[in-house]
Amino acid sequence: MFVTEEQIAAALSADCNDWSVISYLITTDNATAEEVIRAALTAALTSIWRPIEEAPRDGTPVDLWSPEHGGRLTNYRFRKITKDNTFFEPVNGGYTCVREPTHFMPLPAPPAAVGGG
């Protein structure tokens, strides 16, 4: 998502005093250290508001923060009609198009399947 290869490399090369959590996850989930670190960084980055200038412009759904519209708006994507006509629109229909949100947050991952299905 927003995790870069540089962030992964830095985390893997960090002088960590306690790798026990990563060791546990590697052992119990058969994950590599890179997979565990990537998941942890992705979870951390998807739980913070980021400046709207960093929002994806490729149609990826995000949540928006728009004081003009009362705060948080969920599941919006960027839309460009012309060079001067851009906005965020609701993915599945809904409230309104938003032209000047201040922040965005990536959508969280969907919940894991419960009970095998």
Order of alpha helices (4+ residues) and beta strands (2+ residues): alpha-alpha-alpha-beta-beta-beta-beta-beta
